[in-house]
Amino acid sequence: MARGNLPETPTDPIPLAQALIRCRSVTPADDGALAVMQAALEPLGFACTRLKYGEVENLFARRGTEGPHFCYAGHTDVVPPGDESAWADNPFAAVIKDGVLYGRGSCDMKGGIAAFVAGLSDFIAANPDHPGSISLLITGDEEGPSVDGTRRVLEWMAENGHVPDMCVVGEPTSKQALGDTIKVGRRGSMNAWITVKGRQGHSAYPHLADNPVHRLIRVLAALTAKPLDGGSKFFEASTLQVTGIQVDNNATNVIPAEARTFLNIRFNDHHHSSQLSDRIRAVLAEHAPDHELKISVSGESFLTQPGPFVEALQRAVRRGTGLEAKLDTGGGTSDARFITHYCPVAELGAVGATLHQRDEHAPVRELRDLAGLYRVVLEECLS
């Protein structure tokens, strides 16, 4: 991995990363993770506010009151570890072996949060009277429904005069080497649950029945007949995937009364969820007028256009690692989909090689380099 001119960080992120990993904060549980964060931030001059919505604990911390206001967003909740006996070590023990930190959240994204705190600690030590202000939006609801986390905290921030001028989300977005990728947008995501109604009957007398499976096949054929688009300048092509088909019928001579399917659509900036929903409704009206349809949208596509903020991040990567960061919009969704409604947002973090996997891990050297990169990011964004 090219290290370029990354500064050696006097503040080591590893102890904080280990302390966070040792909190069993499987979403939406907190298990003390935000208390660990608060204890790390208050000595650095951050005013911390704990915000609880429903079961979810969140933290907003800010140092300074003037602009420009730089915000770092992250999450301390993690996905379940699965069968813990299948891990080489306890997934919440934060064991270091051969220069690698193991544990749930080491990659996604407690290691990244610890790196940011270490980087900002060194930035503050070198620039105690730095211009502007720095804040952290840390949620416990990113891996869950994402209802009572970042979205609710942003509403509180807007009501209380804390809307940032820019935001970096610390998701592990690098692909092969630290800093090789900056995500400047994400595709939208929506799910559809379709139940096609028919009339049950004997398969030997199909004229007395109405086969919903045949209707469903025509619906899916129409929806998947051609690509949604060919992609756009910053986005890959949109996709519609059939993720499930169900027919509750074990008899071979019975036409069922209904058939169900499930769809997931990942869409770029050529589309809005309302347009895609209308297309599904039109196809159903033509081929299966007797139906039930439920649609859920987890986020619209968004793009942070290249400009001063994105250019500052690119300069930081170039200066710190020697790499030219690729601007990317791939992958799933993140909390950046909420932040984009308030300020320019981009994602920059560690290499996401083992997120959500058994024996999740992150190299110690990479987390220390990430701390140095975040320090350079603050220098570029608050200069």
Buried (B, 14 or more C-beta within 10 A) or exposed (E): BEBBEBBEBEBBBBEBBBBBBBBBBBBBBBBBBBBBBBEBBEEBEBEBBBBEBEEBBBBBBBBBEEEBBBBBBBBBBBBEBEEEEEBEBBBBBBBBEEEBBBBBBBBBBBBBBBBBBBBBBBBBEEBEEBEBBBBBBBBBBBBBEBEBBBBBBBEBBEEEEBBBBBBBBBBBBBBEBBBBBBBBBBBBBBBBBBBBBBBBBEEEEEEEBBBBBBBBBBBBEBBEEEEBBEBBEBBBBBBBEEEEBEBEBEEEEEBBBBBBBBBBBBBBBBBBBEEBBEBBBEBBEEBBEBBEBEBEBBBBBBBBEEEEBBEBBBBBBBBBBBBEBBBBBBBEBBBBBBBBEBBBBBBBBBBBBBBBEBBBBBBBEBBBBBBBBBBBBBBBBBE
